[in-house]
């Protein structure tokens, strides 16, 4: 009988839970966010390619292996996974608020009497409490928790894409430093030969010692660039070790062998701005944060309306286990509570949540516009690097011919040391320029992949992976 009464109250209260106060969330239209139909920067036409594993497009097995290791072992990613699990647990806790809370109790005592001896007393009981979600405050809380959980999933994807891009960038720096070191050391060898020839010509009385000093100066300036290049190389190697969750020098032996600067595709179709926004995890996280902030308005508003609380208990007591259940007692209570006066505190919370939703909308717009800016800047950087590379290739060809002629003419006494040093400097500059332009093109391509939101599966919302069992 007692159970049927509780069930009856629950059934009666459920239809009352049909309404939910607060605004119903709808994502803002792209036009309201200031999203243009096309990019202002020229971009290759066509459907955007699948860039979920964009690092494989560089056709560099070492680069792909390092990025994959970073995605598997990076500690920033591990922290993001933990935050996603926490958000999932918060969602579970929010859902549990829709259900009754039931607790049980059991007791035993033994009383001693002088005339009657010992007497046992056993008891069993259960308590139930339930708050009907009359105006949807709990459901709005679940809605907010679900959106927060989804935002945490997109934040995890954002960390994954950022780590993949950072690993690729530092790998490119490693190969760029190796290329520039090879150029500098090769130039040093040529300048050593020039210095030796200058010494012979001074001894022969063909030129003054000024030629020797100028040659020494030229060599020293080239040699001075090597420590900086070695520093850049070592810093990038150390960074790659940490990015993969290892000690700074863990990849030093692996990367010691020189390899060319990776080169990806010459062009990349980017589609329309709306494509990039759907792909970018930071944009989708900001949209989910806006949804959560909107749902919190309903959570706050529900506190202004009546609350129906149902509590009940049931119990039995006997002198022996066999007697339990012979006499069962229970009680049931249902009551409504309504806020009358709190000095405006609850209404202030509602306004605060509305302000928070406005701020979340502004943040969403900002993330959208920043994402479009990233794509535009990456497109510009990629084209600029390609143009610079083409011009440096011409400059390298010309300066190499000029340097060869100058060396031959200086040895024959047909030109002076200043002309030789000028052409040698121009050759070194063109070599470094071409090497740096190639690295810049690779870096710009990484920048574009990241700006387009590549590096994760955008077809689904990331879910919390199963947690590892904790050791006691």
Helices and strands as residue ranges (DSSP letters): H 2-16, G 30-33, G 54-58, H 61-73, H 75-96, E 101-113, E 117-132, H 137-203, H 209-243, H 252-255, H 273-279, H 281-302, E 307-318, G 321-323, E 328-337, H 345-411, H 417-451
